[in-house]
Amino acid sequence: LADISKKGWARSVGVCNVSLEQAAEVSRHCNLAVIQIPFNMLQQEQHRAMRQFAGERQILIACYWIYMKGLLAGKLRRNHRFSPEDKRLSYEIFQGEAWERAQDLLDRLETLSLEKQCAISQLVIAWSLRQPHADLLLMGAKTPEQITETAKSHLVHLSHQELESLDGFISEATR
């Protein structure tokens, strides 16, 4: 990346799935513009670690797995049965107590989404957009309807009190 930058082939670079130390090393050798990391209601550790570093250097943070492989889109509920070949079963969040705590969070998200007349997925995006240094949210869609639903997320407004409630629910789910 440093060679590409020095040759003038790129004004800046981006990295993905790096530690804070690795990001710092890259930034010493070239203009680091963006760091891509996993971030969602249930996975915030790496984002917390990177926020100050990125903010001080005006580096953007691009977040992926906003829906945690579909879980936080509200489509995978308690009674969901995964195929034995489903790779999501290799993640702790899709098993045992972590699964149950995530489902409890989804129950609360569903209640709030009904009050706000929006989809759970839209609520998740609205919360994500309000997080410091969650500069870009990367998400995929399999259908045109999912794209439309995602696009309407900007219409969901969360009050300070609602954000505090959500943070409390998230803390319980990630304990």
CNS distance restraints for C-alpha pairs under 8 A (distance, minus, plus):
assign (resid   1 and name CA) (resid   5 and name CA) 6.11 0.50 0.50
assign (resid   1 and name CA) (resid  13 and name CA) 7.01 0.50 0.50
assign (resid   1 and name CA) (resid  30 and name CA) 7.31 0.50 0.50
assign (resid   2 and name CA) (resid   6 and name CA) 5.99 0.50 0.50
assign (resid   2 and name CA) (resid  26 and name CA) 7.82 0.50 0.50
assign (resid   2 and name CA) (resid  29 and name CA) 5.63 0.50 0.50
assign (resid   2 and name CA) (resid  30 and name CA) 5.42 0.50 0.50
assign (resid   3 and name CA) (resid   7 and name CA) 6.06 0.50 0.50
assign (resid   4 and name CA) (resid   8 and name CA) 6.50 0.50 0.50
assign (resid   4 and name CA) (resid   9 and name CA) 5.44 0.50 0.50
assign (resid   4 and name CA) (resid  10 and name CA) 6.27 0.50 0.50
assign (resid   5 and name CA) (resid   9 and name CA) 5.87 0.50 0.50
assign (resid   5 and name CA) (resid  10 and name CA) 5.11 0.50 0.50
assign (resid   5 and name CA) (resid  11 and name CA) 6.27 0.50 0.50
assign (resid   5 and name CA) (resid  12 and name CA) 6.73 0.50 0.50
assign (resid   5 and name CA) (resid  13 and name CA) 7.64 0.50 0.50
assign (resid   5 and name CA) (resid  30 and name CA) 6.26 0.50 0.50
assign (resid   5 and name CA) (resid  31 and name CA) 7.69 0.50 0.50
assign (resid   6 and name CA) (resid  30 and name CA) 7.79 0.50 0.50
assign (resid  11 and name CA) (resid  31 and name CA) 7.03 0.50 0.50
assign (resid  12 and name CA) (resid  30 and name CA) 6.93 0.50 0.50
assign (resid  12 and name CA) (resid  31 and name CA) 4.71 0.50 0.50
assign (resid  12 and name CA) (resid  32 and name CA) 5.62 0.50 0.50
assign (resid  12 and name CA) (resid  33 and name CA) 5.71 0.50 0.50
assign (resid  13 and name CA) (resid  30 and name CA) 7.31 0.50 0.50
assign (resid  13 and name CA) (resid  31 and name CA) 6.22 0.50 0.50
assign (resid  13 and name CA) (resid  32 and name CA) 5.01 0.50 0.50
assign (resid  13 and name CA) (resid  33 and name CA) 5.69 0.50 0.50
assign (resid  13 and name CA) (resid  34 and name CA) 6.98 0.50 0.50
assign (resid  14 and name CA) (resid  32 and name CA) 5.85 0.50 0.50
assign (resid  14 and name CA) (resid  33 and name CA) 5.67 0.50 0.50
assign (resid  14 and name CA) (resid  34 and name CA) 4.61 0.50 0.50
assign (resid  14 and name CA) (resid  35 and name CA) 5.68 0.50 0.50
assign (resid  14 and name CA) (resid  36 and name CA) 7.55 0.50 0.50
assign (resid  15 and name CA) (resid  23 and name CA) 7.57 0.50 0.50
assign (resid  15 and name CA) (resid  32 and name CA) 7.89 0.50 0.50
assign (resid  15 and name CA) (resid  34 and name CA) 6.53 0.50 0.50
assign (resid  15 and name CA) (resid  35 and name CA) 5.04 0.50 0.50
assign (resid  15 and name CA) (resid  36 and name CA) 6.16 0.50 0.50
assign (resid  16 and name CA) (resid  35 and name CA) 5.68 0.50 0.50
assign (resid  16 and name CA) (resid  36 and name CA) 4.42 0.50 0.50
assign (resid  16 and name CA) (resid  37 and name CA) 6.06 0.50 0.50
assign (resid  17 and name CA) (resid  35 and name CA) 7.75 0.50 0.50
assign (resid  17 and name CA) (resid  36 and name CA) 6.25 0.50 0.50
assign (resid  17 and name CA) (resid  37 and name CA) 5.32 0.50 0.50
assign (resid  17 and name CA) (resid  38 and name CA) 7.66 0.50 0.50
assign (resid  18 and name CA) (resid  22 and name CA) 5.70 0.50 0.50
assign (resid  18 and name CA) (resid  23 and name CA) 6.16 0.50 0.50
assign (resid  18 and name CA) (resid  35 and name CA) 7.84 0.50 0.50
assign (resid  18 and name CA) (resid  37 and name CA) 7.63 0.50 0.50
assign (resid  19 and name CA) (resid  23 and name CA) 6.20 0.50 0.50
assign (resid  19 and name CA) (resid  46 and name CA) 7.90 0.50 0.50
assign (resid  20 and name CA) (resid  24 and name CA) 6.17 0.50 0.50
assign (resid  20 and name CA) (resid  49 and name CA) 6.97 0.50 0.50
assign (resid  20 and name CA) (resid  50 and name CA) 6.07 0.50 0.50
assign (resid  20 and name CA) (resid  53 and name CA) 7.82 0.50 0.50
assign (resid  21 and name CA) (resid  25 and name CA) 6.25 0.50 0.50
assign (resid  22 and name CA) (resid  26 and name CA) 6.29 0.50 0.50
assign (resid  23 and name CA) (resid  27 and name CA) 6.17 0.50 0.50
assign (resid  23 and name CA) (resid  35 and name CA) 7.65 0.50 0.50
assign (resid  24 and name CA) (resid  28 and name CA) 6.34 0.50 0.50
assign (resid  25 and name CA) (resid  29 and name CA) 6.94 0.50 0.50
assign (resid  26 and name CA) (resid  30 and name CA) 6.27 0.50 0.50
assign (resid  26 and name CA) (resid  32 and name CA) 6.85 0.50 0.50
assign (resid  27 and name CA) (resid  31 and name CA) 5.97 0.50 0.50
assign (resid  27 and name CA) (resid  32 and name CA) 5.21 0.50 0.50
assign (resid  32 and name CA) (resid  59 and name CA) 6.61 0.50 0.50
assign (resid  33 and name CA) (resid  58 and name CA) 7.58 0.50 0.50
assign (resid  33 and name CA) (resid  59 and name CA) 4.90 0.50 0.50
assign (resid  33 and name CA) (resid  60 and name CA) 6.09 0.50 0.50
assign (resid  34 and name CA) (resid  59 and name CA) 5.34 0.50 0.50
assign (resid  34 and name CA) (resid  60 and name CA) 4.53 0.50 0.50
assign (resid  34 and name CA) (resid  61 and name CA) 5.63 0.50 0.50
assign (resid  34 and name CA) (resid  62 and name CA) 6.72 0.50 0.50
assign (resid  35 and name CA) (resid  59 and name CA) 7.22 0.50 0.50
assign (resid  35 and name CA) (resid  60 and name CA) 6.33 0.50 0.50
assign (resid  35 and name CA) (resid  61 and name CA) 4.99 0.50 0.50
assign (resid  35 and name CA) (resid  62 and name CA) 5.99 0.50 0.50
assign (resid  36 and name CA) (resid  61 and name CA) 5.84 0.50 0.50
assign (resid  36 and name CA) (resid  62 and name CA) 4.49 0.50 0.50
assign (resid  36 and name CA) (resid  63 and name CA) 5.78 0.50 0.50
assign (resid  36 and name CA) (resid  64 and name CA) 7.22 0.50 0.50
assign (resid  37 and name CA) (resid  46 and name CA) 7.20 0.50 0.50
assign (resid  37 and name CA) (resid  47 and name CA) 7.12 0.50 0.50
assign (resid  37 and name CA) (resid  61 and name CA) 7.29 0.50 0.50
assign (resid  37 and name CA) (resid  62 and name CA) 6.37 0.50 0.50
assign (resid  37 and name CA) (resid  63 and name CA) 5.26 0.50 0.50
assign (resid  37 and name CA) (resid  64 and name CA) 6.20 0.50 0.50
assign (resid  38 and name CA) (resid  43 and name CA) 7.18 0.50 0.50
assign (resid  38 and name CA) (resid  44 and name CA) 7.97 0.50 0.50
assign (resid  38 and name CA) (resid  46 and name CA) 7.45 0.50 0.50
assign (resid  38 and name CA) (resid  47 and name CA) 7.64 0.50 0.50
assign (resid  38 and name CA) (resid  63 and name CA) 5.48 0.50 0.50
assign (resid  38 and name CA) (resid  64 and name CA) 4.81 0.50 0.50
assign (resid  38 and name CA) (resid  65 and name CA) 5.56 0.50 0.50
assign (resid  38 and name CA) (resid  66 and name CA) 7.53 0.50 0.50
assign (resid  39 and name CA) (resid  43 and name CA) 5.38 0.50 0.50
assign (resid  39 and name CA) (resid  44 and name CA) 5.47 0.50 0.50
assign (resid  39 and name CA) (resid  46 and name CA) 7.49 0.50 0.50
assign (resid  39 and name CA) (resid  47 and name CA) 6.35 0.50 0.50
assign (resid  39 and name CA) (resid  63 and name CA) 5.33 0.50 0.50
assign (resid  39 and name CA) (resid  64 and name CA) 5.90 0.50 0.50
assign (resid  39 and name CA) (resid  65 and name CA) 6.06 0.50 0.50
assign (resid  39 and name CA) (resid  66 and name CA) 5.92 0.50 0.50
assign (resid  40 and name CA) (resid  44 and name CA) 6.16 0.50 0.50
assign (resid  40 and name CA) (resid  63 and name CA) 7.93 0.50 0.50
assign (resid  40 and name CA) (resid  64 and name CA) 7.78 0.50 0.50
assign (resid  40 and name CA) (resid  65 and name CA) 6.36 0.50 0.50
assign (resid  40 and name CA) (resid  66 and name CA) 4.60 0.50 0.50
assign (resid  40 and name CA) (resid  67 and name CA) 6.71 0.50 0.50
assign (resid  40 and name CA) (resid  68 and name CA) 6.63 0.50 0.50
assign (resid  40 and name CA) (resid 128 and name CA) 7.10 0.50 0.50
assign (resid  41 and name CA) (resid  66 and name CA) 7.59 0.50 0.50
assign (resid  41 and name CA) (resid 124 and name CA) 7.72 0.50 0.50
assign (resid  41 and name CA) (resid 128 and name CA) 7.66 0.50 0.50
assign (resid  41 and name CA) (resid 170 and name CA) 6.35 0.50 0.50
assign (resid  42 and name CA) (resid  68 and name CA) 7.85 0.50 0.50
assign (resid  42 and name CA) (resid 102 and name CA) 7.87 0.50 0.50
assign (resid  42 and name CA) (resid 170 and name CA) 6.87 0.50 0.50
assign (resid  42 and name CA) (resid 173 and name CA) 7.33 0.50 0.50
assign (resid  42 and name CA) (resid 174 and name CA) 6.16 0.50 0.50
assign (resid  44 and name CA) (resid  48 and name CA) 6.12 0.50 0.50
assign (resid  45 and name CA) (resid  49 and name CA) 6.32 0.50 0.50
assign (resid  46 and name CA) (resid  50 and name CA) 6.22 0.50 0.50
assign (resid  47 and name CA) (resid  51 and name CA) 6.02 0.50 0.50
assign (resid  48 and name CA) (resid  52 and name CA) 7.92 0.50 0.50
assign (resid  49 and name CA) (resid  53 and name CA) 7.94 0.50 0.50
assign (resid  50 and name CA) (resid  54 and name CA) 6.06 0.50 0.50
assign (resid  51 and name CA) (resid  55 and name CA) 5.90 0.50 0.50
assign (resid  51 and name CA) (resid  61 and name CA) 7.93 0.50 0.50
assign (resid  51 and name CA) (resid 132 and name CA) 7.48 0.50 0.50
assign (resid  51 and name CA) (resid 133 and name CA) 6.06 0.50 0.50
assign (resid  52 and name CA) (resid  56 and name CA) 6.02 0.50 0.50
assign (resid  53 and name CA) (resid  57 and name CA) 6.48 0.50 0.50
assign (resid  54 and name CA) (resid  58 and name CA) 5.80 0.50 0.50
assign (resid  54 and name CA) (resid  59 and name CA) 4.62 0.50 0.50
assign (resid  54 and name CA) (resid  60 and name CA) 6.52 0.50 0.50
assign (resid  54 and name CA) (resid  61 and name CA) 7.18 0.50 0.50
assign (resid  54 and name CA) (resid 133 and name CA) 7.84 0.50 0.50
assign (resid  55 and name CA) (resid  59 and name CA) 6.25 0.50 0.50
assign (resid  55 and name CA) (resid  60 and name CA) 7.78 0.50 0.50
assign (resid  55 and name CA) (resid 133 and name CA) 7.07 0.50 0.50
assign (resid  60 and name CA) (resid 133 and name CA) 7.06 0.50 0.50
assign (resid  60 and name CA) (resid 134 and name CA) 7.90 0.50 0.50
assign (resid  60 and name CA) (resid 135 and name CA) 5.79 0.50 0.50
assign (resid  60 and name CA) (resid 136 and name CA) 7.53 0.50 0.50
assign (resid  61 and name CA) (resid 133 and name CA) 6.13 0.50 0.50
assign (resid  61 and name CA) (resid 134 and name CA) 5.75 0.50 0.50
assign (resid  61 and name CA) (resid 135 and name CA) 5.34 0.50 0.50
assign (resid  61 and name CA) (resid 136 and name CA) 6.38 0.50 0.50
assign (resid  62 and name CA) (resid 134 and name CA) 6.59 0.50 0.50
assign (resid  62 and name CA) (resid 135 and name CA) 5.95 0.50 0.50
assign (resid  62 and name CA) (resid 136 and name CA) 4.45 0.50 0.50
assign (resid  62 and name CA) (resid 137 and name CA) 5.89 0.50 0.50
assign (resid  62 and name CA) (resid 138 and name CA) 6.87 0.50 0.50
assign (resid  63 and name CA) (resid 134 and name CA) 6.43 0.50 0.50
assign (resid  63 and name CA) (resid 135 and name CA) 7.63 0.50 0.50
assign (resid  63 and name CA) (resid 136 and name CA) 5.97 0.50 0.50
assign (resid  63 and name CA) (resid 137 and name CA) 4.94 0.50 0.50
assign (resid  63 and name CA) (resid 138 and name CA) 5.85 0.50 0.50
assign (resid  64 and name CA) (resid 137 and name CA) 6.18 0.50 0.50
assign (resid  64 and name CA) (resid 138 and name CA) 4.88 0.50 0.50
assign (resid  64 and name CA) (resid 139 and name CA) 6.34 0.50 0.50
assign (resid  65 and name CA) (resid  69 and name CA) 6.17 0.50 0.50
assign (resid  65 and name CA) (resid 138 and name CA) 7.39 0.50 0.50
assign (resid  65 and name CA) (resid 139 and name CA) 6.83 0.50 0.50
assign (resid  66 and name CA) (resid  72 and name CA) 7.47 0.50 0.50
assign (resid  66 and name CA) (resid 124 and name CA) 7.67 0.50 0.50
assign (resid  66 and name CA) (resid 125 and name CA) 7.36 0.50 0.50
assign (resid  66 and name CA) (resid 128 and name CA) 7.59 0.50 0.50
assign (resid  66 and name CA) (resid 137 and name CA) 7.08 0.50 0.50
assign (resid  66 and name CA) (resid 138 and name CA) 7.26 0.50 0.50
assign (resid  66 and name CA) (resid 139 and name CA) 6.70 0.50 0.50
assign (resid  67 and name CA) (resid  71 and name CA) 5.94 0.50 0.50
assign (resid  67 and name CA) (resid  72 and name CA) 4.39 0.50 0.50
assign (resid  67 and name CA) (resid  73 and name CA) 5.30 0.50 0.50
assign (resid  67 and name CA) (resid 121 and name CA) 7.38 0.50 0.50
assign (resid  67 and name CA) (resid 124 and name CA) 7.54 0.50 0.50
assign (resid  67 and name CA) (resid 139 and name CA) 7.70 0.50 0.50
assign (resid  68 and name CA) (resid  72 and name CA) 5.83 0.50 0.50
assign (resid  69 and name CA) (resid  88 and name CA) 7.42 0.50 0.50
assign (resid  70 and name CA) (resid  74 and name CA) 7.15 0.50 0.50
assign (resid  70 and name CA) (resid  75 and name CA) 6.46 0.50 0.50
assign (resid  70 and name CA) (resid  76 and name CA) 6.74 0.50 0.50
assign (resid  71 and name CA) (resid  75 and name CA) 6.33 0.50 0.50
assign (resid  71 and name CA) (resid  76 and name CA) 5.25 0.50 0.50
assign (resid  71 and name CA) (resid  77 and name CA) 7.75 0.50 0.50
assign (resid  72 and name CA) (resid  76 and name CA) 7.92 0.50 0.50
assign (resid  72 and name CA) (resid 106 and name CA) 7.21 0.50 0.50
assign (resid  72 and name CA) (resid 120 and name CA) 7.47 0.50 0.50
assign (resid  72 and name CA) (resid 121 and name CA) 6.58 0.50 0.50
assign (resid  72 and name CA) (resid 124 and name CA) 6.98 0.50 0.50
assign (resid  73 and name CA) (resid 120 and name CA) 6.01 0.50 0.50
assign (resid  73 and name CA) (resid 121 and name CA) 4.33 0.50 0.50
assign (resid  73 and name CA) (resid 124 and name CA) 7.46 0.50 0.50
assign (resid  74 and name CA) (resid 106 and name CA) 6.62 0.50 0.50
assign (resid  74 and name CA) (resid 110 and name CA) 7.85 0.50 0.50
assign (resid  74 and name CA) (resid 120 and name CA) 5.70 0.50 0.50
assign (resid  74 and name CA) (resid 121 and name CA) 6.44 0.50 0.50
assign (resid  76 and name CA) (resid  80 and name CA) 5.73 0.50 0.50
assign (resid  77 and name CA) (resid 103 and name CA) 6.54 0.50 0.50
assign (resid  77 and name CA) (resid 106 and name CA) 7.89 0.50 0.50
assign (resid  78 and name CA) (resid 100 and name CA) 7.49 0.50 0.50
assign (resid  78 and name CA) (resid 103 and name CA) 6.23 0.50 0.50
assign (resid  82 and name CA) (resid  86 and name CA) 6.22 0.50 0.50
assign (resid  82 and name CA) (resid  89 and name CA) 7.56 0.50 0.50
assign (resid  84 and name CA) (resid  89 and name CA) 7.81 0.50 0.50
assign (resid  87 and name CA) (resid  91 and name CA) 7.82 0.50 0.50
assign (resid  88 and name CA) (resid  94 and name CA) 6.61 0.50 0.50
assign (resid  89 and name CA) (resid  94 and name CA) 5.75 0.50 0.50
assign (resid  89 and name CA) (resid  95 and name CA) 6.94 0.50 0.50
assign (resid  90 and name CA) (resid  94 and name CA) 7.73 0.50 0.50
assign (resid  91 and name CA) (resid  95 and name CA) 7.41 0.50 0.50
assign (resid  92 and name CA) (resid  96 and name CA) 7.87 0.50 0.50
assign (resid  92 and name CA) (resid  98 and name CA) 6.68 0.50 0.50
assign (resid  92 and name CA) (resid  99 and name CA) 7.82 0.50 0.50
assign (resid  93 and name CA) (resid  98 and name CA) 4.96 0.50 0.50
assign (resid  93 and name CA) (resid  99 and name CA) 5.27 0.50 0.50
assign (resid  93 and name CA) (resid 102 and name CA) 7.35 0.50 0.50
assign (resid  94 and name CA) (resid  98 and name CA) 6.84 0.50 0.50
assign (resid  94 and name CA) (resid  99 and name CA) 4.96 0.50 0.50
assign (resid  95 and name CA) (resid  99 and name CA) 4.94 0.50 0.50
assign (resid  95 and name CA) (resid 100 and name CA) 7.90 0.50 0.50
assign (resid  96 and name CA) (resid 100 and name CA) 6.48 0.50 0.50
assign (resid  97 and name CA) (resid 101 and name CA) 6.12 0.50 0.50
assign (resid  98 and name CA) (resid 102 and name CA) 6.11 0.50 0.50
assign (resid  98 and name CA) (resid 173 and name CA) 7.55 0.50 0.50
assign (resid  98 and name CA) (resid 174 and name CA) 7.75 0.50 0.50
assign (resid  99 and name CA) (resid 103 and name CA) 6.13 0.50 0.50
assign (resid 100 and name CA) (resid 104 and name CA) 6.22 0.50 0.50
assign (resid 101 and name CA) (resid 105 and name CA) 6.33 0.50 0.50
assign (resid 101 and name CA) (resid 172 and name CA) 7.47 0.50 0.50
assign (resid 101 and name CA) (resid 173 and name CA) 4.77 0.50 0.50
assign (resid 101 and name CA) (resid 174 and name CA) 7.46 0.50 0.50
assign (resid 102 and name CA) (resid 106 and name CA) 6.24 0.50 0.50
assign (resid 102 and name CA) (resid 173 and name CA) 5.67 0.50 0.50
assign (resid 103 and name CA) (resid 107 and name CA) 6.18 0.50 0.50
assign (resid 104 and name CA) (resid 108 and name CA) 6.52 0.50 0.50
assign (resid 104 and name CA) (resid 173 and name CA) 7.22 0.50 0.50
assign (resid 105 and name CA) (resid 109 and name CA) 6.15 0.50 0.50
assign (resid 105 and name CA) (resid 169 and name CA) 6.08 0.50 0.50
assign (resid 105 and name CA) (resid 170 and name CA) 6.68 0.50 0.50
assign (resid 105 and name CA) (resid 173 and name CA) 6.08 0.50 0.50
assign (resid 106 and name CA) (resid 110 and name CA) 5.91 0.50 0.50
assign (resid 107 and name CA) (resid 111 and name CA) 6.38 0.50 0.50
assign (resid 108 and name CA) (resid 112 and name CA) 6.36 0.50 0.50
assign (resid 108 and name CA) (resid 169 and name CA) 7.40 0.50 0.50
assign (resid 109 and name CA) (resid 113 and name CA) 5.94 0.50 0.50
assign (resid 109 and name CA) (resid 120 and name CA) 6.15 0.50 0.50
assign (resid 109 and name CA) (resid 123 and name CA) 7.50 0.50 0.50
assign (resid 109 and name CA) (resid 166 and name CA) 7.97 0.50 0.50
assign (resid 110 and name CA) (resid 114 and name CA) 6.13 0.50 0.50
assign (resid 110 and name CA) (resid 119 and name CA) 7.92 0.50 0.50
assign (resid 110 and name CA) (resid 120 and name CA) 5.94 0.50 0.50
assign (resid 111 and name CA) (resid 115 and name CA) 6.42 0.50 0.50
assign (resid 112 and name CA) (resid 116 and name CA) 6.15 0.50 0.50
assign (resid 113 and name CA) (resid 117 and name CA) 5.69 0.50 0.50
assign (resid 113 and name CA) (resid 118 and name CA) 5.08 0.50 0.50
assign (resid 113 and name CA) (resid 119 and name CA) 5.78 0.50 0.50
assign (resid 113 and name CA) (resid 120 and name CA) 5.58 0.50 0.50
assign (resid 113 and name CA) (resid 123 and name CA) 6.45 0.50 0.50
assign (resid 114 and name CA) (resid 118 and name CA) 6.40 0.50 0.50
assign (resid 114 and name CA) (resid 119 and name CA) 7.69 0.50 0.50
assign (resid 116 and name CA) (resid 156 and name CA) 7.66 0.50 0.50
assign (resid 118 and name CA) (resid 122 and name CA) 6.35 0.50 0.50
assign (resid 118 and name CA) (resid 123 and name CA) 6.94 0.50 0.50
assign (resid 118 and name CA) (resid 156 and name CA) 7.29 0.50 0.50
assign (resid 119 and name CA) (resid 123 and name CA) 6.47 0.50 0.50
assign (resid 119 and name CA) (resid 149 and name CA) 7.77 0.50 0.50
assign (resid 120 and name CA) (resid 124 and name CA) 6.22 0.50 0.50
assign (resid 121 and name CA) (resid 125 and name CA) 6.31 0.50 0.50
assign (resid 121 and name CA) (resid 149 and name CA) 7.95 0.50 0.50
assign (resid 121 and name CA) (resid 150 and name CA) 7.28 0.50 0.50
assign (resid 122 and name CA) (resid 126 and name CA) 6.08 0.50 0.50
assign (resid 122 and name CA) (resid 149 and name CA) 7.05 0.50 0.50
assign (resid 122 and name CA) (resid 150 and name CA) 6.22 0.50 0.50
assign (resid 122 and name CA) (resid 152 and name CA) 7.21 0.50 0.50
assign (resid 122 and name CA) (resid 153 and name CA) 4.57 0.50 0.50
assign (resid 122 and name CA) (resid 156 and name CA) 6.97 0.50 0.50
assign (resid 123 and name CA) (resid 127 and name CA) 6.16 0.50 0.50
assign (resid 123 and name CA) (resid 153 and name CA) 7.10 0.50 0.50
assign (resid 123 and name CA) (resid 156 and name CA) 6.76 0.50 0.50
assign (resid 124 and name CA) (resid 128 and name CA) 6.13 0.50 0.50
assign (resid 125 and name CA) (resid 129 and name CA) 6.05 0.50 0.50
assign (resid 125 and name CA) (resid 150 and name CA) 7.81 0.50 0.50
assign (resid 125 and name CA) (resid 153 and name CA) 6.30 0.50 0.50
assign (resid 126 and name CA) (resid 130 and name CA) 6.57 0.50 0.50
assign (resid 126 and name CA) (resid 153 and name CA) 6.08 0.50 0.50
assign (resid 126 and name CA) (resid 154 and name CA) 6.66 0.50 0.50
assign (resid 126 and name CA) (resid 156 and name CA) 6.09 0.50 0.50
assign (resid 126 and name CA) (resid 157 and name CA) 6.95 0.50 0.50
assign (resid 126 and name CA) (resid 158 and name CA) 7.17 0.50 0.50
assign (resid 127 and name CA) (resid 131 and name CA) 6.83 0.50 0.50
assign (resid 127 and name CA) (resid 158 and name CA) 7.36 0.50 0.50
assign (resid 127 and name CA) (resid 163 and name CA) 7.08 0.50 0.50
assign (resid 128 and name CA) (resid 134 and name CA) 6.88 0.50 0.50
assign (resid 128 and name CA) (resid 137 and name CA) 7.90 0.50 0.50
assign (resid 129 and name CA) (resid 134 and name CA) 6.37 0.50 0.50
assign (resid 129 and name CA) (resid 135 and name CA) 7.64 0.50 0.50
assign (resid 129 and name CA) (resid 137 and name CA) 7.72 0.50 0.50
assign (resid 130 and name CA) (resid 134 and name CA) 7.70 0.50 0.50
assign (resid 141 and name CA) (resid 146 and name CA) 5.62 0.50 0.50
assign (resid 141 and name CA) (resid 147 and name CA) 5.99 0.50 0.50
assign (resid 142 and name CA) (resid 146 and name CA) 6.81 0.50 0.50
assign (resid 143 and name CA) (resid 147 and name CA) 6.74 0.50 0.50
assign (resid 144 and name CA) (resid 148 and name CA) 6.33 0.50 0.50
assign (resid 145 and name CA) (resid 149 and name CA) 6.11 0.50 0.50
assign (resid 146 and name CA) (resid 150 and name CA) 6.05 0.50 0.50
assign (resid 147 and name CA) (resid 151 and name CA) 6.07 0.50 0.50
assign (resid 148 and name CA) (resid 152 and name CA) 6.41 0.50 0.50
assign (resid 149 and name CA) (resid 153 and name CA) 6.89 0.50 0.50
assign (resid 152 and name CA) (resid 156 and name CA) 7.72 0.50 0.50
assign (resid 158 and name CA) (resid 162 and name CA) 5.78 0.50 0.50
assign (resid 158 and name CA) (resid 163 and name CA) 6.27 0.50 0.50
assign (resid 159 and name CA) (resid 163 and name CA) 6.22 0.50 0.50
assign (resid 160 and name CA) (resid 164 and name CA) 6.24 0.50 0.50
assign (resid 161 and name CA) (resid 165 and name CA) 6.20 0.50 0.50
assign (resid 162 and name CA) (resid 166 and name CA) 6.11 0.50 0.50
assign (resid 163 and name CA) (resid 167 and name CA) 6.12 0.50 0.50
assign (resid 164 and name CA) (resid 168 and name CA) 6.26 0.50 0.50
assign (resid 165 and name CA) (resid 169 and name CA) 6.29 0.50 0.50
assign (resid 166 and name CA) (resid 170 and name CA) 6.07 0.50 0.50
assign (resid 167 and name CA) (resid 171 and name CA) 6.11 0.50 0.50
assign (resid 168 and name CA) (resid 172 and name CA) 6.41 0.50 0.50
assign (resid 169 and name CA) (resid 173 and name CA) 6.33 0.50 0.50
assign (resid 170 and name CA) (resid 174 and name CA) 6.16 0.50 0.50
assign (resid 171 and name CA) (resid 175 and name CA) 6.05 0.50 0.50
